[in-house]
Amino acid sequence: MKLAMIGLGRMGANMARRLMKGGHEVVAFDVSADSVRALERDGAQAAFTLAEVVKKLPAPRVCWVMVPAGEPTEKAIAELGALLSPGDLVIDGGNSYFKDDVRRAGELAKKGVRYMDVGTSGGVWGIERGYCLMVGAERAAFELVEPALRTLAPGQGDTPPAPGREGRKSTAEQGYLHCGPVGAGHFAKMVHNGIEYGLMQAYAEGLDILKCASKDSLPATQRYDFDLADLCELWRRGSVVGSWLLDLTAQALAEHPKLEKYTGVVADSGEGRWTVMTAIEEAVPAPVLTEALYARFRSRQDHTFAEKVLSAMREKFGGHVEAPKAGAAK
């Protein structure tokens, strides 16, 4: 199929390349002309305005937006809404708040333009591993773009379905899923990231305890000088705490055993906050996820080894670079 990729940053450009490798045609747009030309060299059709994007797409047009959440997304979708025709589809694949999806869908529906939200997980590794895609939309819209979703997703690979799933008709095994109506995709991704915060915090705190086991304040007979890189490598093999996050932590510790390149300032990208807010609205207790969010707030005031572990994980899976310290030389 032919579609537009609007926003050619870390995720958008790699998603466009994966789509083209899978046989799809991509019209590429970004506010950076250099980014557009770079993707054009890889086989995309270049567009330097959103109006040009719309002209280069066949009806029904599909425009996949991958720009930062907030004002950039609002602006791009509003401009597309003014340019598109009834039956066309706007996809927000960024990290938007699900309530914003519901509002935008209502606004676009007045013109007959359809809307889809796709919670996208995979980070900088997605171009090779594929992207886990959580979709919120009307069923017809989902089916329209399913060929592209199938290409972006990892596929079943060598991961067999969980025991007991025999006979279920689902695309979950392929790495993409129609989760429900508009907003459901980003709702699922929001909770996914809230869980991610908790998992990362657990690894970080555990490694901090291990690191501090050699403190002089402890009895001499109870001090242990653990090799954290070796322990993480060990846990990757046969342990019940094995995961991709542990894989990335082991890699970071192998490269920098003391994580000296990290300050421990850990940002939160929105979904963790929204998960906690939603838990409050639903009166659902979520103490682990809430504390994991608060730990990130604390990391901006004082830093522990645990925060360095969190920062290392964020860089490894998503390419997130630490914000500079206040007052640091530029």
Contacts in CASP RR format, 6 or more apart in sequence:
PFRMAT RR
TARGET T0000
AUTHOR 0000-0000-0000
METHOD contacts of the structure
MODEL  1
MKLAMIGLGRMGANMARRLMKGGHEVVAFDVSADSVRALERDGAQAAFTL
AEVVKKLPAPRVCWVMVPAGEPTEKAIAELGALLSPGDLVIDGGNSYFKD
DVRRAGELAKKGVRYMDVGTSGGVWGIERGYCLMVGAERAAFELVEPALR
TLAPGQGDTPPAPGREGRKSTAEQGYLHCGPVGAGHFAKMVHNGIEYGLM
QAYAEGLDILKCASKDSLPATQRYDFDLADLCELWRRGSVVGSWLLDLTA
QALAEHPKLEKYTGVVADSGEGRWTVMTAIEEAVPAPVLTEALYARFRSR
QDHTFAEKVLSAMREKFGGHVEAPKAGAAK
1 24 0 8 1.000
1 25 0 8 1.000
1 62 0 8 1.000
1 145 0 8 1.000
1 147 0 8 1.000
1 148 0 8 1.000
2 24 0 8 1.000
2 25 0 8 1.000
2 26 0 8 1.000
2 27 0 8 1.000
2 57 0 8 1.000
2 58 0 8 1.000
2 62 0 8 1.000
3 19 0 8 1.000
3 24 0 8 1.000
3 25 0 8 1.000
3 26 0 8 1.000
3 27 0 8 1.000
3 57 0 8 1.000
3 62 0 8 1.000
3 63 0 8 1.000
3 64 0 8 1.000
3 145 0 8 1.000
3 148 0 8 1.000
4 26 0 8 1.000
4 27 0 8 1.000
4 28 0 8 1.000
4 29 0 8 1.000
4 47 0 8 1.000
4 53 0 8 1.000
4 56 0 8 1.000
4 57 0 8 1.000
4 61 0 8 1.000
4 62 0 8 1.000
4 63 0 8 1.000
4 64 0 8 1.000
5 12 0 8 1.000
5 13 0 8 1.000
5 15 0 8 1.000
5 16 0 8 1.000
5 19 0 8 1.000
5 26 0 8 1.000
5 27 0 8 1.000
5 28 0 8 1.000
5 29 0 8 1.000
5 39 0 8 1.000
5 44 0 8 1.000
5 64 0 8 1.000
5 66 0 8 1.000
6 29 0 8 1.000
6 30 0 8 1.000
6 50 0 8 1.000
6 53 0 8 1.000
6 63 0 8 1.000
6 64 0 8 1.000
6 65 0 8 1.000
6 66 0 8 1.000
6 67 0 8 1.000
6 76 0 8 1.000
6 80 0 8 1.000
7 13 0 8 1.000
7 29 0 8 1.000
7 30 0 8 1.000
7 31 0 8 1.000
7 35 0 8 1.000
7 65 0 8 1.000
7 66 0 8 1.000
7 67 0 8 1.000
8 16 0 8 1.000
8 28 0 8 1.000
8 29 0 8 1.000
8 30 0 8 1.000
8 32 0 8 1.000
8 35 0 8 1.000
8 36 0 8 1.000
8 38 0 8 1.000
8 39 0 8 1.000
8 66 0 8 1.000
9 30 0 8 1.000
9 35 0 8 1.000
9 66 0 8 1.000
10 123 0 8 1.000
10 124 0 8 1.000
10 318 0 8 1.000
10 319 0 8 1.000
11 66 0 8 1.000
11 94 0 8 1.000
11 120 0 8 1.000
11 123 0 8 1.000
12 66 0 8 1.000
13 35 0 8 1.000
13 38 0 8 1.000
13 39 0 8 1.000
14 124 0 8 1.000
14 126 0 8 1.000
14 127 0 8 1.000
15 64 0 8 1.000
15 66 0 8 1.000
15 120 0 8 1.000
15 126 0 8 1.000
15 127 0 8 1.000
15 131 0 8 1.000
15 152 0 8 1.000
16 26 0 8 1.000
16 28 0 8 1.000
16 39 0 8 1.000
16 44 0 8 1.000
17 39 0 8 1.000
17 42 0 8 1.000
17 127 0 8 1.000
18 126 0 8 1.000
18 127 0 8 1.000
18 130 0 8 1.000
18 131 0 8 1.000
18 151 0 8 1.000
18 152 0 8 1.000
19 26 0 8 1.000
19 148 0 8 1.000
19 151 0 8 1.000
19 152 0 8 1.000
20 26 0 8 1.000
20 42 0 8 1.000
20 43 0 8 1.000
20 44 0 8 1.000
22 151 0 8 1.000
23 151 0 8 1.000
24 147 0 8 1.000
24 148 0 8 1.000
24 151 0 8 1.000
25 45 0 8 1.000
26 39 0 8 1.000
26 43 0 8 1.000
26 44 0 8 1.000
26 45 0 8 1.000
27 44 0 8 1.000
27 45 0 8 1.000
27 46 0 8 1.000
27 47 0 8 1.000
27 53 0 8 1.000
27 56 0 8 1.000
27 57 0 8 1.000
28 36 0 8 1.000
28 39 0 8 1.000
28 40 0 8 1.000
28 44 0 8 1.000
28 45 0 8 1.000
28 46 0 8 1.000
28 47 0 8 1.000
29 36 0 8 1.000
29 47 0 8 1.000
29 48 0 8 1.000
29 49 0 8 1.000
29 50 0 8 1.000
29 52 0 8 1.000
29 53 0 8 1.000
30 36 0 8 1.000
33 48 0 8 1.000
36 46 0 8 1.000
36 47 0 8 1.000
36 48 0 8 1.000
37 46 0 8 1.000
39 46 0 8 1.000
40 46 0 8 1.000
45 56 0 8 1.000
47 53 0 8 1.000
47 56 0 8 1.000
50 76 0 8 1.000
50 79 0 8 1.000
50 80 0 8 1.000
50 83 0 8 1.000
51 83 0 8 1.000
53 63 0 8 1.000
54 61 0 8 1.000
54 63 0 8 1.000
54 80 0 8 1.000
54 83 0 8 1.000
54 84 0 8 1.000
57 63 0 8 1.000
59 85 0 8 1.000
59 87 0 8 1.000
59 88 0 8 1.000
60 87 0 8 1.000
60 88 0 8 1.000
60 89 0 8 1.000
60 144 0 8 1.000
61 84 0 8 1.000
61 85 0 8 1.000
61 88 0 8 1.000
61 89 0 8 1.000
62 88 0 8 1.000
62 89 0 8 1.000
62 91 0 8 1.000
62 144 0 8 1.000
62 145 0 8 1.000
62 148 0 8 1.000
63 80 0 8 1.000
63 84 0 8 1.000
63 88 0 8 1.000
63 89 0 8 1.000
63 90 0 8 1.000
63 91 0 8 1.000
64 91 0 8 1.000
64 93 0 8 1.000
64 118 0 8 1.000
64 148 0 8 1.000
65 73 0 8 1.000
65 76 0 8 1.000
65 77 0 8 1.000
65 80 0 8 1.000
65 90 0 8 1.000
65 91 0 8 1.000
65 92 0 8 1.000
65 93 0 8 1.000
65 94 0 8 1.000
66 93 0 8 1.000
66 94 0 8 1.000
66 120 0 8 1.000
67 73 0 8 1.000
67 76 0 8 1.000
67 94 0 8 1.000
69 94 0 8 1.000
69 95 0 8 1.000
69 96 0 8 1.000
69 97 0 8 1.000
69 270 0 8 1.000
70 96 0 8 1.000
70 100 0 8 1.000
73 92 0 8 1.000
73 94 0 8 1.000
73 96 0 8 1.000
74 100 0 8 1.000
74 104 0 8 1.000
77 90 0 8 1.000
77 92 0 8 1.000
77 104 0 8 1.000
77 108 0 8 1.000
80 90 0 8 1.000
80 113 0 8 1.000
81 90 0 8 1.000
81 108 0 8 1.000
81 111 0 8 1.000
81 113 0 8 1.000
84 90 0 8 1.000
84 111 0 8 1.000
84 113 0 8 1.000
85 113 0 8 1.000
86 111 0 8 1.000
86 112 0 8 1.000
86 113 0 8 1.000
87 112 0 8 1.000
87 113 0 8 1.000
87 114 0 8 1.000
88 113 0 8 1.000
88 114 0 8 1.000
89 113 0 8 1.000
89 114 0 8 1.000
89 115 0 8 1.000
89 116 0 8 1.000
89 141 0 8 1.000
89 144 0 8 1.000
89 145 0 8 1.000
90 104 0 8 1.000
90 108 0 8 1.000
90 113 0 8 1.000
90 114 0 8 1.000
90 115 0 8 1.000
90 116 0 8 1.000
91 115 0 8 1.000
91 116 0 8 1.000
91 117 0 8 1.000
91 118 0 8 1.000
91 145 0 8 1.000
92 101 0 8 1.000
92 104 0 8 1.000
92 115 0 8 1.000
92 116 0 8 1.000
92 117 0 8 1.000
92 118 0 8 1.000
92 186 0 8 1.000
93 117 0 8 1.000
93 118 0 8 1.000
93 119 0 8 1.000
93 120 0 8 1.000
94 118 0 8 1.000
94 119 0 8 1.000
94 120 0 8 1.000
95 119 0 8 1.000
95 186 0 8 1.000
95 189 0 8 1.000
95 193 0 8 1.000
95 269 0 8 1.000
95 270 0 8 1.000
95 271 0 8 1.000
96 117 0 8 1.000
96 186 0 8 1.000
97 186 0 8 1.000
97 190 0 8 1.000
97 270 0 8 1.000
97 274 0 8 1.000
98 117 0 8 1.000
98 183 0 8 1.000
98 184 0 8 1.000
98 185 0 8 1.000
98 186 0 8 1.000
98 187 0 8 1.000
98 190 0 8 1.000
98 274 0 8 1.000
101 115 0 8 1.000
101 117 0 8 1.000
101 136 0 8 1.000
101 182 0 8 1.000
101 183 0 8 1.000
101 186 0 8 1.000
102 182 0 8 1.000
102 183 0 8 1.000
104 115 0 8 1.000
105 115 0 8 1.000
105 182 0 8 1.000
105 183 0 8 1.000
106 115 0 8 1.000
108 114 0 8 1.000
108 115 0 8 1.000
109 115 0 8 1.000
114 137 0 8 1.000
114 138 0 8 1.000
114 141 0 8 1.000
115 137 0 8 1.000
115 141 0 8 1.000
115 182 0 8 1.000
116 135 0 8 1.000
116 136 0 8 1.000
116 137 0 8 1.000
116 141 0 8 1.000
116 142 0 8 1.000
116 145 0 8 1.000
116 182 0 8 1.000
117 135 0 8 1.000
117 136 0 8 1.000
117 137 0 8 1.000
117 182 0 8 1.000
117 183 0 8 1.000
117 184 0 8 1.000
117 185 0 8 1.000
117 186 0 8 1.000
118 133 0 8 1.000
118 134 0 8 1.000
118 135 0 8 1.000
118 136 0 8 1.000
118 149 0 8 1.000
118 185 0 8 1.000
119 133 0 8 1.000
119 134 0 8 1.000
119 135 0 8 1.000
119 185 0 8 1.000
119 186 0 8 1.000
119 188 0 8 1.000
119 189 0 8 1.000
120 131 0 8 1.000
120 132 0 8 1.000
120 133 0 8 1.000
120 134 0 8 1.000
120 189 0 8 1.000
121 131 0 8 1.000
121 132 0 8 1.000
121 133 0 8 1.000
121 134 0 8 1.000
121 189 0 8 1.000
121 192 0 8 1.000
122 129 0 8 1.000
122 130 0 8 1.000
122 131 0 8 1.000
122 132 0 8 1.000
122 317 0 8 1.000
122 318 0 8 1.000
123 131 0 8 1.000
123 317 0 8 1.000
123 318 0 8 1.000
123 319 0 8 1.000
124 317 0 8 1.000
124 318 0 8 1.000
124 319 0 8 1.000
125 317 0 8 1.000
125 318 0 8 1.000
129 154 0 8 1.000
130 152 0 8 1.000
130 153 0 8 1.000
130 154 0 8 1.000
130 155 0 8 1.000
131 152 0 8 1.000
131 153 0 8 1.000
131 154 0 8 1.000
132 153 0 8 1.000
132 154 0 8 1.000
132 175 0 8 1.000
132 176 0 8 1.000
133 149 0 8 1.000
133 152 0 8 1.000
133 153 0 8 1.000
133 175 0 8 1.000
133 176 0 8 1.000
133 177 0 8 1.000
134 176 0 8 1.000
134 177 0 8 1.000
134 179 0 8 1.000
134 184 0 8 1.000
134 185 0 8 1.000
134 186 0 8 1.000
134 188 0 8 1.000
134 189 0 8 1.000
134 192 0 8 1.000
135 142 0 8 1.000
135 149 0 8 1.000
135 176 0 8 1.000
135 177 0 8 1.000
135 178 0 8 1.000
135 179 0 8 1.000
135 180 0 8 1.000
135 184 0 8 1.000
135 185 0 8 1.000
136 142 0 8 1.000
136 178 0 8 1.000
136 179 0 8 1.000
136 180 0 8 1.000
136 181 0 8 1.000
136 182 0 8 1.000
136 183 0 8 1.000
136 184 0 8 1.000
136 185 0 8 1.000
136 186 0 8 1.000
137 178 0 8 1.000
137 180 0 8 1.000
137 181 0 8 1.000
137 182 0 8 1.000
138 181 0 8 1.000
138 182 0 8 1.000
139 178 0 8 1.000
142 149 0 8 1.000
142 178 0 8 1.000
149 176 0 8 1.000
150 171 0 8 1.000
150 174 0 8 1.000
150 176 0 8 1.000
152 176 0 8 1.000
153 171 0 8 1.000
153 174 0 8 1.000
153 175 0 8 1.000
153 176 0 8 1.000
154 174 0 8 1.000
154 175 0 8 1.000
155 173 0 8 1.000
155 174 0 8 1.000
155 175 0 8 1.000
156 173 0 8 1.000
156 174 0 8 1.000
156 175 0 8 1.000
159 173 0 8 1.000
161 168 0 8 1.000
161 173 0 8 1.000
165 173 0 8 1.000
170 177 0 8 1.000
171 177 0 8 1.000
171 178 0 8 1.000
179 185 0 8 1.000
179 187 0 8 1.000
179 188 0 8 1.000
187 278 0 8 1.000
189 271 0 8 1.000
190 271 0 8 1.000
190 272 0 8 1.000
190 274 0 8 1.000
190 275 0 8 1.000
190 278 0 8 1.000
191 275 0 8 1.000
191 278 0 8 1.000
192 271 0 8 1.000
193 269 0 8 1.000
193 270 0 8 1.000
193 271 0 8 1.000
193 272 0 8 1.000
193 275 0 8 1.000
194 271 0 8 1.000
194 272 0 8 1.000
194 275 0 8 1.000
194 289 0 8 1.000
194 292 0 8 1.000
194 293 0 8 1.000
195 289 0 8 1.000
196 245 0 8 1.000
197 268 0 8 1.000
197 272 0 8 1.000
197 275 0 8 1.000
197 289 0 8 1.000
197 292 0 8 1.000
197 293 0 8 1.000
197 296 0 8 1.000
198 288 0 8 1.000
198 289 0 8 1.000
198 292 0 8 1.000
199 243 0 8 1.000
199 245 0 8 1.000
200 245 0 8 1.000
200 292 0 8 1.000
200 309 0 8 1.000
200 310 0 8 1.000
200 313 0 8 1.000
200 314 0 8 1.000
201 288 0 8 1.000
201 291 0 8 1.000
201 292 0 8 1.000
201 295 0 8 1.000
201 306 0 8 1.000
201 310 0 8 1.000
203 241 0 8 1.000
203 245 0 8 1.000
203 246 0 8 1.000
203 249 0 8 1.000
203 309 0 8 1.000
203 313 0 8 1.000
204 306 0 8 1.000
204 307 0 8 1.000
204 309 0 8 1.000
204 310 0 8 1.000
204 313 0 8 1.000
205 306 0 8 1.000
206 306 0 8 1.000
207 228 0 8 1.000
207 232 0 8 1.000
207 249 0 8 1.000
207 305 0 8 1.000
207 306 0 8 1.000
207 309 0 8 1.000
208 304 0 8 1.000
208 305 0 8 1.000
208 306 0 8 1.000
208 309 0 8 1.000
210 224 0 8 1.000
210 226 0 8 1.000
210 228 0 8 1.000
210 231 0 8 1.000
211 226 0 8 1.000
211 228 0 8 1.000
211 305 0 8 1.000
212 305 0 8 1.000
213 223 0 8 1.000
213 224 0 8 1.000
213 225 0 8 1.000
213 226 0 8 1.000
214 223 0 8 1.000
214 224 0 8 1.000
214 225 0 8 1.000
214 226 0 8 1.000
215 223 0 8 1.000
216 223 0 8 1.000
227 257 0 8 1.000
228 253 0 8 1.000
228 257 0 8 1.000
229 250 0 8 1.000
229 253 0 8 1.000
229 254 0 8 1.000
229 257 0 8 1.000
232 246 0 8 1.000
232 249 0 8 1.000
232 250 0 8 1.000
232 253 0 8 1.000
233 250 0 8 1.000
233 254 0 8 1.000
235 241 0 8 1.000
235 242 0 8 1.000
235 246 0 8 1.000
235 250 0 8 1.000
236 242 0 8 1.000
236 246 0 8 1.000
236 247 0 8 1.000
236 250 0 8 1.000
244 317 0 8 1.000
245 313 0 8 1.000
245 317 0 8 1.000
248 312 0 8 1.000
248 313 0 8 1.000
248 316 0 8 1.000
248 317 0 8 1.000
249 309 0 8 1.000
249 312 0 8 1.000
249 313 0 8 1.000
249 316 0 8 1.000
251 316 0 8 1.000
252 259 0 8 1.000
252 309 0 8 1.000
252 312 0 8 1.000
252 313 0 8 1.000
252 315 0 8 1.000
252 316 0 8 1.000
253 259 0 8 1.000
253 312 0 8 1.000
256 262 0 8 1.000
256 312 0 8 1.000
259 305 0 8 1.000
259 308 0 8 1.000
259 309 0 8 1.000
259 311 0 8 1.000
259 312 0 8 1.000
262 307 0 8 1.000
262 308 0 8 1.000
262 311 0 8 1.000
262 312 0 8 1.000
262 315 0 8 1.000
262 322 0 8 1.000
263 303 0 8 1.000
263 308 0 8 1.000
263 311 0 8 1.000
263 322 0 8 1.000
263 325 0 8 1.000
264 299 0 8 1.000
264 303 0 8 1.000
264 304 0 8 1.000
264 307 0 8 1.000
264 308 0 8 1.000
264 310 0 8 1.000
264 311 0 8 1.000
264 322 0 8 1.000
265 299 0 8 1.000
265 300 0 8 1.000
265 303 0 8 1.000
265 307 0 8 1.000
265 311 0 8 1.000
265 322 0 8 1.000
265 323 0 8 1.000
265 325 0 8 1.000
266 295 0 8 1.000
266 296 0 8 1.000
266 299 0 8 1.000
266 300 0 8 1.000
266 307 0 8 1.000
266 310 0 8 1.000
266 311 0 8 1.000
266 314 0 8 1.000
267 296 0 8 1.000
267 314 0 8 1.000
267 320 0 8 1.000
267 322 0 8 1.000
267 323 0 8 1.000
268 293 0 8 1.000
268 296 0 8 1.000
268 297 0 8 1.000
269 320 0 8 1.000
272 289 0 8 1.000
272 293 0 8 1.000
273 293 0 8 1.000
275 286 0 8 1.000
275 289 0 8 1.000
275 293 0 8 1.000
276 286 0 8 1.000
276 289 0 8 1.000
276 290 0 8 1.000
276 293 0 8 1.000
279 285 0 8 1.000
279 286 0 8 1.000
279 289 0 8 1.000
279 290 0 8 1.000
295 306 0 8 1.000
295 307 0 8 1.000
295 310 0 8 1.000
296 310 0 8 1.000
299 307 0 8 1.000
299 310 0 8 1.000
311 322 0 8 1.000
314 320 0 8 1.000
315 321 0 8 1.000
315 322 0 8 1.000
324 330 0 8 1.000
END
